[in-house]
């Protein structure tokens, strides 16, 4: 359960996303420089005894992004060319390509957890992504820490806002343009965008009063502000989060007026405020089959793609931190940054100031 939501600033994309899961993902932020060697182990059995030689490659571009569950690969991130790739859980719908019959094609085979890293380290544009996807096979590779083949779909974005959604449906690759730059989980992207037709009535503008009894003095008015958004779904299902993310990002862009940010720091701040409407508090989403699995927002990130900055906060520490990919350009070995940290509350007791005239 994750949600991605955009902010555009001066023709450049800032992208916020949440990471929810039912078990601790224990992410850390990874930096991989150019010339880092990668290998995609192809584990085809759930006991880990059968493994094929998957694709091996060396990174052309430096990347920055978080891993999950101890994986060497990142689940999302940015690269030094201005490409953003993010994977989102896609249960019940992801169906990858079959393993190639020819042994020599195994070396162009990867698992779903490898795709984000491969695209970030080898692609500088959406066109590069299309070419790369045509040349590889993404197959159902078992991931032991999760106990299954990870069901994932992806959004790939250029800093100028062009975006693709990558989905493997019925064993075949599906690519779709995503001008909304919004993504959640299942169902598939086509279904999610079709479902928006149920909410065309939503508006940032309050509903007009109605005269129900032919007496203008007894007009029926909405309660307070926000009546134009009456009906906006507030639950945490992927379709509802998709609608909410589209509605919030659209009204912020269209109606914020003079309050809409004019610089990147302001855009990052707006992204944090938008994604705050999507966060899932612990205890609000509990698995039926596994009551001890609580889906909640474990971390949230904001990628300022054109500035190559990756901002994040985690469940235990709401302080926003960031790493600047540009400043790592001279670092030639992979490094990791801790994401899970205890809160460091700032006390301002001694900073109070005397009120004038009192």
VOPAGU-2260 file (C-alpha; in pm, 1 decimal, decimal comma):
REM VOPAGU-2260
SITE   aa  ch    i         X         Y         Z
SITE  UNK   A    0       0,0       0,0       0,0
SITE  UNK   A    1     175,3     313,0    -125,6
SITE  UNK   A    2      77,3     637,7    -293,5
SITE  UNK   A    3     260,4     876,6    -525,6
SITE  UNK   A    4     154,6    1239,2    -579,2
SITE  UNK   A    5     314,8    1521,1    -786,4
SITE  UNK   A    6     387,8    1891,8    -763,3
SITE  UNK   A    7     505,3    2082,8   -1071,4
SITE  UNK   A    8     723,3    2389,3   -1022,5
SITE  UNK   A    9     856,4    2596,1   -1314,6
SITE  UNK   A   10     811,3    2298,7   -1546,1
SITE  UNK   A   11     995,9    2061,7   -1314,1
SITE  UNK   A   12     855,5    1768,6   -1115,7
SITE  UNK   A   13     866,4    1713,7    -741,3
SITE  UNK   A   14     727,4    1371,8    -647,7
SITE  UNK   A   15     612,0    1252,5    -305,6
SITE  UNK   A   16     537,3     892,4    -211,5
SITE  UNK   A   17     447,5     690,1      94,9
SITE  UNK   A   18     576,3     345,6     182,8
SITE  UNK   A   19     324,1     129,1     363,8
SITE  UNK   A   20     362,4    -239,0     439,8
SITE  UNK   A   21     235,5    -496,7     687,1
SITE  UNK   A   22     579,6    -593,7     812,8
SITE  UNK   A   23     882,0    -378,4     889,8
SITE  UNK   A   24    1064,2    -298,7     565,0
SITE  UNK   A   25    1377,1    -173,5     748,9
SITE  UNK   A   26    1482,2      50,8     462,0
SITE  UNK   A   27    1810,1     234,7     439,0
SITE  UNK   A   28    1901,1     493,3     178,5
SITE  UNK   A   29    2158,1     358,0     -67,5
SITE  UNK   A   30    2397,7     548,5    -291,5
SITE  UNK   A   31    2552,4     361,0    -582,1
SITE  UNK   A   32    2813,1     545,3    -794,3
SITE  UNK   A   33    2887,8     487,3   -1159,7
SITE  UNK   A   34    3069,1     162,8   -1244,0
SITE  UNK   A   35    2899,3     -24,5    -959,7
SITE  UNK   A   36    2857,8    -390,9   -1053,0
SITE  UNK   A   37    2513,8    -548,7   -1019,9
SITE  UNK   A   38    2386,9    -901,3   -1063,6
SITE  UNK   A   39    2028,0   -1024,4   -1072,5
SITE  UNK   A   40    2013,0   -1368,8    -908,8
SITE  UNK   A   41    1723,7   -1566,3   -1051,9
SITE  UNK   A   42    1576,4   -1775,2    -771,0
SITE  UNK   A   43    1300,9   -1990,3    -918,7
SITE  UNK   A   44    1204,5   -2200,9    -616,5
SITE  UNK   A   45    1066,6   -2099,4    -280,1
SITE  UNK   A   46    1328,0   -2301,8     -92,1
SITE  UNK   A   47    1614,9   -2111,4    -250,2
SITE  UNK   A   48    1779,7   -2420,1    -394,9
SITE  UNK   A   49    1732,8   -2341,7    -762,4
SITE  UNK   A   50    1908,5   -2037,5    -899,6
SITE  UNK   A   51    1991,5   -1930,9   -1252,9
SITE  UNK   A   52    2238,7   -1674,7   -1378,4
SITE  UNK   A   53    2043,4   -1359,6   -1443,9
SITE  UNK   A   54    2152,7   -1031,5   -1591,9
SITE  UNK   A   55    2477,2    -867,6   -1481,7
SITE  UNK   A   56    2556,3    -504,3   -1553,4
SITE  UNK   A   57    2758,8    -204,0   -1445,8
SITE  UNK   A   58    2598,4     129,0   -1361,8
SITE  UNK   A   59    2634,1     412,1   -1612,9
SITE  UNK   A   60    2476,3     662,7   -1375,1
SITE  UNK   A   61    2494,3     730,2   -1002,4
SITE  UNK   A   62    2172,0     663,8    -812,1
SITE  UNK   A   63    2018,6     731,1    -472,7
SITE  UNK   A   64    1722,4     546,1    -321,6
SITE  UNK   A   65    1596,7     321,1     -39,9
SITE  UNK   A   66    1609,8     -56,0     -30,9
SITE  UNK   A   67    1361,4    -285,8     143,9
SITE  UNK   A   68    1392,7    -599,7     355,7
SITE  UNK   A   69    1769,3    -617,4     323,0
SITE  UNK   A   70    1776,9    -620,3     -56,6
SITE  UNK   A   71    2083,0    -481,9    -233,7
SITE  UNK   A   72    1850,2    -327,1    -489,6
SITE  UNK   A   73    1649,0      -6,9    -440,0
SITE  UNK   A   74    1270,7       5,4    -458,3
SITE  UNK   A   75    1268,8     367,1    -578,1
SITE  UNK   A   76    1512,7     648,5    -637,8
SITE  UNK   A   77    1663,3     918,6    -856,9
SITE  UNK   A   78    1969,6     918,3   -1077,6
SITE  UNK   A   79    2215,6    1188,4   -1176,5
SITE  UNK   A   80    2043,8    1228,0   -1515,7
SITE  UNK   A   81    1710,5    1342,3   -1372,9
SITE  UNK   A   82    1519,6    1014,5   -1391,6
SITE  UNK   A   83    1291,0     899,1   -1108,6
SITE  UNK   A   84    1172,5     537,5   -1078,1
SITE  UNK   A   85     940,5     408,3    -805,2
SITE  UNK   A   86     797,6      62,3    -746,6
SITE  UNK   A   87     454,1      12,1    -589,8
SITE  UNK   A   88     292,7    -305,3    -455,5
SITE  UNK   A   89      53,6    -455,6    -710,9
SITE  UNK   A   90    -103,7    -771,1    -557,6
SITE  UNK   A   91    -346,7    -984,5    -752,3
SITE  UNK   A   92    -257,4    -823,8   -1084,3
SITE  UNK   A   93     117,4    -849,8   -1145,4
SITE  UNK   A   94     190,1   -1145,3   -1373,2
SITE  UNK   A   95     541,5   -1140,8   -1513,4
SITE  UNK   A   96     687,1   -1289,8   -1827,8
SITE  UNK   A   97     762,6   -1663,0   -1837,4
SITE  UNK   A   98    1125,4   -1765,1   -1799,9
SITE  UNK   A   99    1286,1   -1777,3   -2145,0
SITE  UNK   A  100    1329,3   -2127,6   -2281,7
SITE  UNK   A  101    1665,9   -2054,9   -2440,5
SITE  UNK   A  102    1950,6   -2074,2   -2188,7
SITE  UNK   A  103    2141,1   -1787,2   -2350,5
SITE  UNK   A  104    1848,5   -1552,9   -2278,4
SITE  UNK   A  105    1882,7   -1610,2   -1905,6
SITE  UNK   A  106    2150,1   -1340,2   -1901,6
SITE  UNK   A  107    1886,1   -1082,9   -1997,2
SITE  UNK   A  108    1650,9   -1199,6   -1721,0
SITE  UNK   A  109    1582,5   -1013,2   -1397,3
SITE  UNK   A  110    1331,2   -1030,0   -1114,2
SITE  UNK   A  111    1083,6    -753,8   -1025,6
SITE  UNK   A  112    1300,3    -623,6    -740,7
SITE  UNK   A  113    1587,6    -564,9    -984,4
SITE  UNK   A  114    1397,8    -345,6   -1229,6
SITE  UNK   A  115    1412,5     -12,9   -1044,2
SITE  UNK   A  116    1789,2     -42,3    -999,4
SITE  UNK   A  117    1847,0    -150,2   -1359,2
SITE  UNK   A  118    1649,4     140,5   -1502,8
SITE  UNK   A  119    1806,1     400,5   -1276,2
SITE  UNK   A  120    2162,3     283,4   -1336,2
SITE  UNK   A  121    2136,3     248,3   -1714,9
SITE  UNK   A  122    1868,0     492,7   -1838,4
SITE  UNK   A  123    1866,6     869,2   -1871,8
SITE  UNK   A  124    1526,1     915,5   -2038,4
SITE  UNK   A  125    1191,3     749,8   -2097,9
SITE  UNK   A  126    1313,0     649,3   -2442,8
SITE  UNK   A  127    1605,3     466,2   -2281,4
SITE  UNK   A  128    1354,3     293,2   -2053,4
SITE  UNK   A  129    1149,5     170,9   -2349,8
SITE  UNK   A  130    1460,2      34,8   -2521,7
SITE  UNK   A  131    1579,0    -139,5   -2205,0
SITE  UNK   A  132    1241,6    -299,5   -2137,5
SITE  UNK   A  133    1233,8    -439,2   -2491,2
SITE  UNK   A  134    1569,9    -607,3   -2432,6
SITE  UNK   A  135    1506,5    -778,6   -2097,6
SITE  UNK   A  136    1274,4   -1035,0   -1943,8
SITE  UNK   A  137    1114,6    -958,2   -1607,9
SITE  UNK   A  138    1024,7   -1297,4   -1463,8
SITE  UNK   A  139     864,8   -1432,7   -1143,9
SITE  UNK   A  140    1172,0   -1444,7    -919,0
SITE  UNK   A  141    1107,7   -1554,7    -560,6
SITE  UNK   A  142    1223,4   -1320,0    -282,2
SITE  UNK   A  143    1284,5   -1512,8      39,8
SITE  UNK   A  144    1247,0   -1225,3     293,4
SITE  UNK   A  145     898,2   -1159,4     157,9
SITE  UNK   A  146     811,2   -1525,4     108,2
SITE  UNK   A  147     674,0   -1470,5    -241,6
SITE  UNK   A  148     738,9   -1327,3    -584,7
SITE  UNK   A  149     699,1    -952,4    -519,3
SITE  UNK   A  150     399,2    -815,1    -711,5
SITE  UNK   A  151     505,8    -470,6    -831,1
SITE  UNK   A  152     425,6    -206,4   -1089,8
SITE  UNK   A  153     631,0     105,6   -1151,6
SITE  UNK   A  154     613,7     472,7   -1239,2
SITE  UNK   A  155     909,5     620,7   -1428,9
SITE  UNK   A  156     936,1     999,6   -1452,1
SITE  UNK   A  157    1156,5    1257,1   -1616,5
SITE  UNK   A  158    1223,8    1579,6   -1430,9
SITE  UNK   A  159    1005,7    1765,5   -1683,8
SITE  UNK   A  160     700,2    1561,7   -1576,2
SITE  UNK   A  161     662,9    1304,8   -1854,6
SITE  UNK   A  162     581,2     969,7   -1696,4
SITE  UNK   A  163     524,7     604,0   -1782,6
SITE  UNK   A  164     353,2     331,6   -1583,7
SITE  UNK   A  165     508,2     -14,0   -1623,6
SITE  UNK   A  166     281,8    -311,0   -1556,5
SITE  UNK   A  167     315,6    -679,9   -1631,3
SITE  UNK   A  168     -33,9    -814,0   -1693,7
SITE  UNK   A  169    -114,2   -1166,9   -1810,2
SITE  UNK   A  170     253,7   -1233,6   -1868,0
SITE  UNK   A  171     307,8    -935,5   -2096,4
SITE  UNK   A  172     461,9    -591,3   -2061,8
SITE  UNK   A  173     218,7    -299,1   -2062,8
SITE  UNK   A  174     338,9      60,6   -2091,3
SITE  UNK   A  175     111,2     361,8   -2046,9
SITE  UNK   A  176     174,7     733,2   -2034,8
SITE  UNK   A  177      72,7     891,7   -1705,0
SITE  UNK   A  178      16,7    1267,1   -1736,1
SITE  UNK   A  179    -137,4    1271,3   -1386,3
SITE  UNK   A  180     186,8    1151,1   -1223,6
SITE  UNK   A  181     -27,9     974,7    -959,8
SITE  UNK   A  182      -3,9     607,1    -873,7
SITE  UNK   A  183    -118,8     373,2    -596,3
SITE  UNK   A  184    -163,0      -5,2    -603,8
SITE  UNK   A  185    -418,7    -245,9    -751,3
SITE  UNK   A  186    -624,9    -250,8    -967,8
SITE  UNK   A  187    -430,0    -169,6   -1282,6
SITE  UNK   A  188    -366,9     183,1   -1403,0
SITE  UNK   A  189    -636,0     170,6   -1675,0
SITE  UNK   A  190    -898,6      78,0   -1415,9
SITE  UNK   A  191    -782,0     352,8   -1180,4
SITE  UNK   A  192    -808,7     625,0   -1442,4
SITE  UNK   A  193   -1148,1     496,9   -1560,0
SITE  UNK   A  194   -1272,4     509,5   -1201,2
SITE  UNK   A  195   -1205,7     884,5   -1195,4
SITE  UNK   A  196   -1524,7     923,5   -1400,3
SITE  UNK   A  197   -1719,1     851,5   -1079,7
SITE  UNK   A  198   -1577,1    1167,6    -923,1
SITE  UNK   A  199   -1604,6    1434,3   -1193,1
SITE  UNK   A  200   -1834,1    1630,7    -959,3
SITE  UNK   A  201   -1553,9    1705,1    -711,8
SITE  UNK   A  202   -1442,1    2067,1    -697,1
SITE  UNK   A  203   -1234,9    2297,3    -480,2
SITE  UNK   A  204   -1516,2    2551,2    -513,3
SITE  UNK   A  205   -1792,0    2522,8    -256,1
SITE  UNK   A  206   -2133,8    2401,3    -367,1
SITE  UNK   A  207   -2387,8    2676,6    -427,8
SITE  UNK   A  208   -2683,0    2719,7    -185,8
SITE  UNK   A  209   -3011,0    2564,1    -301,2
SITE  UNK   A  210   -3364,3    2694,5    -284,9
SITE  UNK   A  211   -3574,0    2387,3    -201,9
SITE  UNK   A  212   -3902,2    2557,9    -101,6
SITE  UNK   A  213   -3921,3    2854,0    -340,3
SITE  UNK   A  214   -3824,0    3089,0     -61,1
SITE  UNK   A  215   -3487,8    3267,8    -103,5
SITE  UNK   A  216   -3484,0    3345,8     269,2
SITE  UNK   A  217   -3467,0    2972,3     344,8
SITE  UNK   A  218   -3182,4    2871,7     115,5
SITE  UNK   A  219   -3011,6    2546,7     213,4
SITE  UNK   A  220   -2638,8    2603,7     250,2
SITE  UNK   A  221   -2349,6    2369,7     302,7
SITE  UNK   A  222   -2182,7    2339,3     640,5
SITE  UNK   A  223   -1863,2    2542,5     642,9
SITE  UNK   A  224   -1594,5    2526,0     378,8
SITE  UNK   A  225   -1516,5    2230,6     153,7
SITE  UNK   A  226   -1862,2    2132,3      30,2
SITE  UNK   A  227   -1730,9    2104,4    -326,0
SITE  UNK   A  228   -1520,0    1807,9    -215,0
SITE  UNK   A  229   -1812,0    1627,0     -50,9
SITE  UNK   A  230   -1781,2    1266,7    -163,2
SITE  UNK   A  231   -1402,0    1263,0    -177,9
SITE  UNK   A  232   -1315,9     912,5     -53,5
SITE  UNK   A  233   -1129,6     915,0     274,0
SITE  UNK   A  234   -1056,6     545,6     326,4
SITE  UNK   A  235    -720,4     381,6     263,2
SITE  UNK   A  236    -801,2     147,1     -25,6
SITE  UNK   A  237    -584,9     197,5    -337,0
SITE  UNK   A  238    -875,1     324,7    -554,7
SITE  UNK   A  239    -974,7     578,7    -290,9
SITE  UNK   A  240    -617,0     693,4    -238,8
SITE  UNK   A  241    -576,4     729,0    -616,3
SITE  UNK   A  242    -884,1     952,6    -639,5
SITE  UNK   A  243    -773,6    1154,3    -337,1
SITE  UNK   A  244    -422,4    1203,1    -473,1
SITE  UNK   A  245    -552,1    1315,8    -813,7
SITE  UNK   A  246    -805,6    1554,4    -659,7
SITE  UNK   A  247    -557,3    1711,8    -418,3
SITE  UNK   A  248    -278,2    1754,2    -671,9
SITE  UNK   A  249    -518,0    1899,1    -929,0
SITE  UNK   A  250    -681,8    2153,9    -700,2
SITE  UNK   A  251    -346,2    2261,2    -557,5
SITE  UNK   A  252    -222,5    2333,3    -908,7
SITE  UNK   A  253    -540,7    2508,1   -1024,4
SITE  UNK   A  254    -672,2    2701,2    -725,7
SITE  UNK   A  255    -381,2    2781,2    -494,3
SITE  UNK   A  256    -339,4    3119,4    -665,4
SITE  UNK   A  257     -75,2    3339,5    -503,8
SITE  UNK   A  258     -14,1    3067,6    -244,1
SITE  UNK   A  259     120,1    2824,9    -504,3
SITE  UNK   A  260     497,6    2794,4    -458,8
SITE  UNK   A  261     731,8    2978,9    -689,3
SITE  UNK   A  262    1052,9    2803,5    -587,8
SITE  UNK   A  263    1166,8    2448,4    -525,8
SITE  UNK   A  264    1170,9    2472,3    -147,6
SITE  UNK   A  265     808,6    2581,0    -160,2
SITE  UNK   A  266     723,7    2295,6    -397,8
SITE  UNK   A  267     885,8    2045,0    -164,1
SITE  UNK   A  268     684,5    2190,7     124,2
SITE  UNK   A  269     361,6    2162,9     -75,5
SITE  UNK   A  270     445,1    1802,1    -161,2
SITE  UNK   A  271     481,5    1721,1     209,2
SITE  UNK   A  272     146,5    1881,3     283,0
SITE  UNK   A  273     -28,8    1695,2       1,5
SITE  UNK   A  274     112,3    1353,9      90,0
SITE  UNK   A  275      15,4    1409,6     455,4
SITE  UNK   A  276    -345,6    1357,3     343,6
SITE  UNK   A  277    -255,1    1004,0     232,3
SITE  UNK   A  278     -57,7     875,6     532,4
SITE  UNK   A  279    -197,9     563,8     698,7
SITE  UNK   A  280    -172,7     568,8    1080,1
SITE  UNK   A  281     -80,4     247,1    1253,4
SITE  UNK   A  282    -383,8      37,8    1343,3
SITE  UNK   A  283    -608,5     178,9    1068,0
SITE  UNK   A  284    -547,5    -105,9     818,9
SITE  UNK   A  285    -524,2    -459,4     958,4
SITE  UNK   A  286    -497,5    -781,1     755,4
SITE  UNK   A  287    -788,7   -1024,8     781,0
SITE  UNK   A  288    -566,5   -1331,0     736,0
SITE  UNK   A  289    -282,8   -1199,0     953,7
SITE  UNK   A  290    -415,3    -969,9    1231,6
SITE  UNK   A  291     -60,7    -903,2    1347,6
SITE  UNK   A  292      20,3    -737,6    1013,4
SITE  UNK   A  293     -57,2    -368,0    1037,1
SITE  UNK   A  294     -25,1    -170,9     717,4
SITE  UNK   A  295      95,3     176,3     807,7
SITE  UNK   A  296     315,6     449,6     666,0
SITE  UNK   A  297     671,3     344,9     752,8
SITE  UNK   A  298     843,0     622,3     559,6
SITE  UNK   A  299     761,1     902,9     321,4
SITE  UNK   A  300     986,7    1053,1      57,8
SITE  UNK   A  301     988,7    1362,2    -161,2
SITE  UNK   A  302    1213,4    1358,5    -468,3
SITE  UNK   A  303    1312,0    1700,0    -603,1
SITE  UNK   A  304    1423,9    1544,5    -927,6
SITE  UNK   A  305    1580,9    1842,2   -1103,9
SITE  UNK   A  306    1781,1    1940,0    -794,7
SITE  UNK   A  307    1874,1    1572,3    -739,8
SITE  UNK   A  308    1761,2    1587,1    -378,0
SITE  UNK   A  309    1596,5    1298,7    -194,5
SITE  UNK   A  310    1400,1    1403,8     115,5
SITE  UNK   A  311    1253,8    1155,7     363,6
SITE  UNK   A  312    1106,2    1106,7     707,0
SITE  UNK   A  313    1021,6     781,9     885,0
SITE  UNK   A  314     755,7     664,9    1128,3
SITE  UNK   A  315     970,5     715,2    1438,3
SITE  UNK   A  316    1120,2    1046,9    1333,9
SITE  UNK   A  317     902,6    1303,2    1160,5
SITE  UNK   A  318    1197,9    1537,3    1109,3
SITE  UNK   A  319    1258,9    1579,2     736,9
SITE  UNK   A  320    1610,5    1491,6     623,1
SITE  UNK   A  321    1758,9    1495,1     274,1
SITE  UNK   A  322    2059,1    1377,4      77,3
SITE  UNK   A  323    2191,1    1577,2    -217,8
SITE  UNK   A  324    2299,6    1343,6    -497,4
SITE  UNK   A  325    2507,5    1621,0    -656,3
SITE  UNK   A  326    2732,0    1636,9    -350,4
SITE  UNK   A  327    2810,3    1265,7    -380,4
SITE  UNK   A  328    2957,4    1299,5    -729,6
SITE  UNK   A  329    3311,4    1241,3    -607,5
SITE  UNK   A  330    3218,6     940,1    -392,7
SITE  UNK   A  331    3331,1     628,5    -577,2
SITE  UNK   A  332    3210,4     354,1    -342,6
SITE  UNK   A  333    2852,6     258,6    -244,0
SITE  UNK   A  334    2735,9     406,3      85,7
SITE  UNK   A  335    2423,7     380,7     301,2
SITE  UNK   A  336    2230,7     632,3     510,9
SITE  UNK   A  337    2015,3     525,7     805,9
SITE  UNK   A  338    1646,8     608,5     757,8
SITE  UNK   A  339    1506,4     472,4    1083,5
SITE  UNK   A  340    1606,0     708,7    1362,5
SITE  UNK   A  341    1458,6     809,8    1694,8
SITE  UNK   A  342    1280,3    1143,1    1710,4
SITE  UNK   A  343    1485,2    1441,1    1824,7
SITE  UNK   A  344    1226,8    1687,1    1948,9
SITE  UNK   A  345    1345,3    2047,1    1957,3
SITE  UNK   A  346    1275,3    2220,1    2286,0
SITE  UNK   A  347    1210,5    2594,1    2255,3
SITE  UNK   A  348    1114,1    2667,5    2618,0
SITE  UNK   A  349    1397,1    2918,5    2656,6
SITE  UNK   A  350    1318,2    3089,1    2325,4
SITE  UNK   A  351    1000,7    3261,2    2444,0
SITE  UNK   A  352     995,6    3640,2    2405,2
SITE  UNK   A  353     829,6    3904,2    2621,2
SITE  UNK   A  354     511,2    4043,4    2464,9
SITE  UNK   A  355     532,3    4416,3    2405,4
SITE  UNK   A  356     307,8    4635,2    2620,0
SITE  UNK   A  357     262,9    4377,3    2894,2
